[in-house]
Amino acid sequence: MFQKLRSLVLKSASPAHGGEHGSQPHVLPLKTYFAVFGALLVLTVLTVVVSVIGLPQPTAIIVAMVVAAVKASLVVLWFMHLKYDDRFYSLIFIISLFFLALFFIFTSMDVLSRGQVNEEESFFSQDGIQLRKDFMKK
């Protein structure tokens, strides 16, 4: 497995690659670009609607992150032509999304559990909203 990964890295770093995207350029029809653009607009409107309707904070954050991940994937796949490039680059993209998701999960676990040990630290959690109001009155 490591030998195949090494050969893919060496192939992509070779001077013969010359910055080209394979032997043939990937020219997509304008219809595809407009469809992706329309999907990005719809997802942007969805993000705004989710922020306006007032979903509970954890649900709103999860929906916003999923929509942002879908929008980023659309841009990377079609506008940056990752869909038509070497599969090694797709693997790197998926691995980076995985680690980004881990980062957000662990950060969310930290922020949402702060008020369980020390009530003064719960300003950022759902339970801390009333505590913050009471604290500010003092």
RODO-2510 file (C-alpha; in nm, 4 decimals, decimal comma):
residues 138
     n   res          X          Y          Z
     1     m     0,0000     0,0000     0,0000
     2     f     0,2774     0,2415     0,0905
     3     q     0,4547     0,1579    -0,2345
     4     k     0,1470     0,2594    -0,4355
     5     l     0,1091     0,5789    -0,2322
     6     r     0,4768     0,6571    -0,2849
     7     s     0,4464     0,6031    -0,6611
     8     l     0,1436     0,8343    -0,6746
     9     v     0,3322     1,1067    -0,4874
    10     l     0,6356     1,0714    -0,7097
    11     k     0,4172     1,0737    -1,0208
    12     s     0,2415     1,3935    -0,9148
    13     a     0,5715     1,5617    -0,8243
    14     s     0,7520     1,4667    -1,1444
    15     p     0,8734     1,7439    -1,3758
    16     a     0,6868     1,5801    -1,6649
    17     h     0,3611     1,6724    -1,4929
    18     g     0,4415     2,0375    -1,5569
    19     g     0,1349     2,1744    -1,3803
    20     e    -0,1047     2,0287    -1,6378
    21     h    -0,4153     1,8371    -1,5393
    22     g    -0,3468     1,5187    -1,7296
    23     s    -0,2997     1,4903    -2,1038
    24     q    -0,6310     1,6544    -2,1948
    25     p    -0,7803     1,9658    -2,0389
    26     h    -1,1171     1,9232    -1,8720
    27     v    -1,3508     2,1637    -2,0414
    28     l    -1,6972     2,1350    -1,8979
    29     p    -2,0094     2,2763    -2,0578
    30     l    -2,1405     2,6045    -1,9205
    31     k    -2,4580     2,4225    -1,8175
    32     t    -2,2562     2,2301    -1,5556
    33     y    -2,1007     2,5455    -1,4146
    34     f    -2,4373     2,7190    -1,3943
    35     a    -2,5920     2,4145    -1,2243
    36     v    -2,3174     2,4119    -0,9613
    37     f    -2,3525     2,7890    -0,9201
    38     g    -2,7290     2,7491    -0,8714
    39     a    -2,6722     2,4775    -0,6114
    40     l    -2,4297     2,7059    -0,4272
    41     l    -2,6882     2,9860    -0,4272
    42     v    -2,9585     2,7527    -0,2941
    43     l    -2,7269     2,6301    -0,0181
    44     t    -2,6380     2,9879     0,0734
    45     v    -3,0069     3,0754     0,1028
    46     l    -3,0529     2,7627     0,3161
    47     t    -2,7761     2,8806     0,5489
    48     v    -2,9436     3,2202     0,5882
    49     v    -3,2849     3,0612     0,6485
    50     v    -3,1413     2,8326     0,9173
    51     s    -2,9876     3,1316     1,0959
    52     v    -3,3121     3,3312     1,0791
    53     i    -3,5650     3,0661     1,1883
    54     g    -3,3953     3,0240     1,5245
    55     l    -3,3120     2,6562     1,5510
    56     p    -3,1550     2,5442     1,8791
    57     q    -2,7848     2,6264     1,8812
    58     p    -2,6382     2,2743     1,8458
    59     t    -2,8773     2,1898     1,5614
    60     a    -2,8098     2,5179     1,3813
    61     i    -2,4343     2,4649     1,4058
    62     i    -2,4589     2,1092     1,2736
    63     v    -2,6771     2,2177     0,9795
    64     a    -2,4446     2,5095     0,9030
    65     m    -2,1379     2,2825     0,9076
    66     v    -2,3002     2,0234     0,6813
    67     v    -2,4102     2,2922     0,4339
    68     a    -2,0610     2,4469     0,4403
    69     a    -1,9006     2,1072     0,3772
    70     v    -2,1331     2,0413     0,0819
    71     k    -2,0604     2,3855    -0,0646
    72     a    -1,6847     2,3368    -0,0245
    73     s    -1,7092     1,9955    -0,1881
    74     l    -1,8993     2,1387    -0,4857
    75     v    -1,6375     2,4086    -0,5360
    76     v    -1,3475     2,1658    -0,5032
    77     l    -1,5007     1,8974    -0,7249
    78     w    -1,6191     2,1065    -1,0177
    79     f    -1,4585     2,4509    -1,0103
    80     m    -1,1169     2,3160    -0,9076
    81     h    -1,1600     2,0006    -1,1235
    82     l    -1,0722     1,7575    -0,8440
    83     k    -1,3362     1,5233    -0,9826
    84     y    -1,1283     1,4762    -1,2975
    85     d    -0,7834     1,4799    -1,1388
    86     d    -0,5753     1,2009    -0,9883
    87     r    -0,7502     0,9979    -0,7147
    88     f    -0,4602     1,0655    -0,4772
    89     y    -0,5690     1,4288    -0,4478
    90     s    -0,9230     1,3157    -0,3694
    91     l    -0,7850     1,0961    -0,0921
    92     i    -0,5939     1,3915     0,0539
    93     f    -0,9098     1,6056     0,0387
    94     i    -1,1198     1,3413     0,2161
    95     i    -0,8557     1,2907     0,4856
    96     s    -0,8382     1,6646     0,5483
    97     l    -1,2191     1,6828     0,5786
    98     f    -1,2061     1,3974     0,8298
    99     f    -0,9513     1,5768     1,0480
   100     l    -1,1443     1,9030     1,0198
   101     a    -1,4566     1,7210     1,1408
   102     l    -1,2592     1,5759     1,4329
   103     f    -1,1388     1,9252     1,5219
   104     f    -1,4935     2,0610     1,5284
   105     i    -1,6272     1,7633     1,7242
   106     f    -1,3648     1,7892     1,9982
   107     t    -1,3972     2,1685     2,0169
   108     s    -1,7767     2,1392     2,0447
   109     m    -1,7459     1,8779     2,3189
   110     d    -1,5208     2,1137     2,5133
   111     v    -1,7383     2,4216     2,4715
   112     l    -2,0661     2,2441     2,5487
   113     s    -1,9353     2,0758     2,8648
   114     r    -1,7708     2,3757     3,0312
   115     g    -2,0534     2,4461     3,2747
   116     q    -2,0548     2,0970     3,4231
   117     v    -1,7504     2,1520     3,6434
   118     n    -1,7414     2,5267     3,7018
   119     e    -2,0619     2,7257     3,6576
   120     e    -1,8768     3,0508     3,5856
   121     e    -1,7256     2,8936     3,2725
   122     s    -2,0597     2,8029     3,1205
   123     f    -2,1097     3,1344     2,9396
   124     f    -2,0902     2,9618     2,6021
   125     s    -2,3205     2,6696     2,6726
   126     q    -2,6996     2,6588     2,6617
   127     d    -2,7205     2,6310     3,0411
   128     g    -2,4976     2,9338     3,0842
   129     i    -2,7312     3,1862     2,9212
   130     q    -2,9402     3,2393     3,2352
   131     l    -2,6297     3,2213     3,4546
   132     r    -2,4655     3,4943     3,2463
   133     k    -2,7736     3,7159     3,2811
   134     d    -2,7740     3,6643     3,6587
   135     f    -2,4007     3,7291     3,6764
   136     m    -2,4279     4,0523     3,4764
   137     k    -2,6988     4,1824     3,7117
   138     k    -2,4623     4,1629     4,0104
***
